[in-house]
Amino acid sequence: MSSAPAVLAESGCHLNSGCGFPAPGLHSFDFQPIFSVGSLDFTKPMLLAVICMLAVVGFFWAAFAKPKVVPGKLQLVGEIGYTLVARGIAREVIGKKGDKFVPFLTSVFFFVWIMNVMSIIPFAQFPVASRIAYPAGLALLVWITYMFLTFKTHGFKGGVKNLVWIEGLPKPIVPLIVFLEFLQNVITRPFTLAVRLWANMFAGHMLIVMFSVATWYLLTPQINALFSGASFVLTIGLTAFELLIQFLQAYIFTLLASLYISGALEGH
């Protein structure tokens, strides 16, 4: 969560203390540099992104460094996660051709999921994907993969046709449809892929921060304590709901990435 609750605790700002409600806003997503490496300043989201990357790589490295026929607990958990993406997403959407893309899709899924889960981890308490740069970077990676596979599979002429052409259209509307297909496949897809993830994580974090701040602000000896308690219960409920959203957004992001890959490998 944001540092707003800590600020309120230090200032003693409550409903009857004469200060207004310090509503969270965009400032809740801004962080000062923690440390610098050369000319690169590391903020909290940057540090959390690196931790998430190391966590995903470290876990699967430890799980499959020395695989056994009878898996241990760590390998078993890794196999369950890998199978979830391999059978539940890649094989279902892409088919047998999707097997070679499972490592990529598994990495995307768990990286996005762990970045989202950071919002409920003590001391982290911030979903990395609520900063648009991180979903945009992942969406760009998926888009580059999509374009590369499209032109590699179909060649330049076939790739362009796969992106913008639909057979059997009446000639008068062909230019309009070509334009709309180009807009959808080349521009809109990476934009919506990034914004969908970012918007859900941004809104979820904002709601949790809002009601966390309200819990402290309404906490007074008077009857307002009842409202504070209600706000606290709602915060817990929203946190539990956010856990589901975090998983679903990682799943949806990976599912859409596999759909794009499938579209690149098949004919229009």
N, C-alpha and C positions, 0 to 999 in steps of 0.2 A: 504494500500500500504506500500511499504518499506519506511524506513526513508531516502532513497537516495535523494528525492526532497528537504527535509529539509536541508540535508547536503550541497547540491548544493547552496541553498539560502543563507546559512550562509557563505560559502566560496566565493560566487560571481563568480563561475566557469561558464563561457560562452564560446561560440565557439572561440571568438577572444581574450580571456583572457590569452592564452598561456597554459592552462591545457587541457589534453586530455579528451575524453568522458568517464566518469566514468560508464561504462556499468554494469548493475546489474548482479549478478551471484548467486551462492549458499549462499553467505554472506547475501543476501536479505532475507533468510529464517532462519537465526540464530539470536537468541535474548538472551540478558543477563538476568539473574534472576531478577525479580522485587521485590520479597520478599521471605522469607523462613518460613516454618512451621516445626519446628524441624530440621530434616536433609533433608527435601524435599524443593528444590528450585523451585519456581513457575516462569515460563517464560510466555511471552505474549500468545503463543498458548495454554499453559495449562490453563491459566486464562480464555481465551476465550472459551475453551471447557467446563469448569465448568459453565460459564455464559450461554452458549447454553443449557446445560443440565437443569439448573435451569429455563431458559426461557420456554422450552418445558413442563417440569413438572408443572411449575407455571401456564402457560396458560391453560392447560387442567384441572388442578385442579380447577382453577377459573371458567372455562366454565361449568364444570359438577359437581361441589360440591353440588349445589342445582338445579338440572335440573327442568325445567318447561315444561308443555304441550305446551304452547305458548312461544317459546324460546326468550330470550333477544338477543341483538346484539352479545355479547360475546359467548353465547351458540350456536347461529346460525353459527358463524364462525367456532367454534369447530366442530359442526356437519357436516359442509361442508368438512372440512379437514378430519374428520374421515370417511365420506362417500366416499370421493375420494379414499382412500386406501381400504376400505371395498368392495366397488362395482367395482372400476376400476382396482384393482390389486388382492386382495385376492379371491373374488368370481369368477372373470374371470379366474384366473390361477388355483386355488386349488379347487374351487367348494364350496359346503356347508361345507366340512370339514375345510375350511379355516377360518370360522367365529371365532373360538377360538384363532386363531393366529393374528387377526386384531390388538389387542392392541400392540403386539410386532412389527408388521410391521409398524403400525402408528408411534410408537416411533422411529423406525429406520429411516423412511422417514423424519420426521420433524427434527430429530437431525442432520441428514446429510445435509438437506436443510439449516437449520439455521447456521450450521458451514460454509457452502459455502457462504451464504449471508454476513457473517462477512467481506468479502473482500470489500464491498461497504459501510459499516457502518462507519461514522466518528469516529476517534480515534481508532477504531479497525483496519479496513483496511487491514485485512489479512485473507485469507481462511484457516481455521484450517485444513481442509482435504488436504492441500498442504504439510503437514508434514506426511510422510508415516506411522508413528506410529498409527495415528488415524484411517485411512482406514484399516490398518492391524488389529487393535484391533476389529473393527466392523466386518470385514471379518471373523476373528477367531470366534467371537460370532455366526455368521450365520453358519459357518462350524460345530461348536460344536452342534448347534441345529439340523443341517442336519444329522449328524452322530447319535446323540441320538435318533432322530425319526426313522431313518432307522433301527437300531437294536431293538428299542422298538416295532416297528410295525411288523417286520419280524423275530425277533429272530436272534441269531448269524449266523446260517447257511444261513438263508434266507436273512439276511442283507448283508453278503459277496456276495451272489449270485446277489443281487440287485445292488451292486456296480460294479461288474466286469464281470458278465456273460451275454452273448447274446445267445438266443436259435437259433438252426438251422445252426450253422456255420460249415464249413468243418473242420474236425479234424486237418489238418496240420496248420491251421492259428489260432486255439484256443489259444495257449500260447501267441501269439503276441497280439491278441485282448484283452485277459485278462490283459496283461501288460498295454496296451494303455488305457483301461477302468479304471484301477486302477490309472494310472497317471493322467487321466482327472478328475475323480470324487474325488479323495482323495488329490491330490497335486495341480493340475492346477487350479481347481475351486476357492479355497480361494485366490490363488496368483493373478489370473486375476481379481477377484472381487475387491481386494484392489488396484491393480495397475491402473485399469481403472479409478477409482475415483481420486486417487492421481495424476495421470498423467494429467488429464484434469484440475484439480484445480492448479497444479503446472505451467502448460504451460500458462493458462489464466492469472494468477497473474504475471508471468514473462513478458508477453506481455504488460500488463497494466503499470507495473513499467518501462519497457523499453521506452515506448512512453511518459510517464509522465516525466521521466528524460530528454528525448530528447526535450520535449516542453520547459523546463527551459533552457537547454543547448543552444538551437538555438535562444533563445529570446534575440536579439540584436537590436539596433536602425537601422541597415542596412536592406537590403532586406531579410536577414535570418529570420526576423520576420514572413515573409510569410510561411516559412517552419515550424516555431514554431507553427503558427496557424493551419497549416495542421496537425501537430503532435497532437495538442490539440483536434482537431475535431475527429481524429482517436482514441484518447484515450476515448472520450465520446462514440463513436460508439462501441469500444471494450467492454466498461463497460456495455452498453446496451445488447450486444450479450452475455456477460458473465452471465448476469441475467438469460437468457434463458438456458444456459449451466448448471448453478447451479441447476435449477429446474429439468432439464432432468437427470442430474447425480444422484440426489436423487431418482428420479422416477425409473431409470434403476437399481440402487443398490437394491431398494426395490423389484422391479419386479424379478430380478434374485434370491433374497432371497426367494421369494414366489415360484419360479420355483424349487429351491432346496428342499423346504419343500414339494411341491407336489410330486417330485420324491421320497422322503423318504416315503411318505404315500401310494404311489401306487406301484404296481408290476412293474418289469422291462419292 
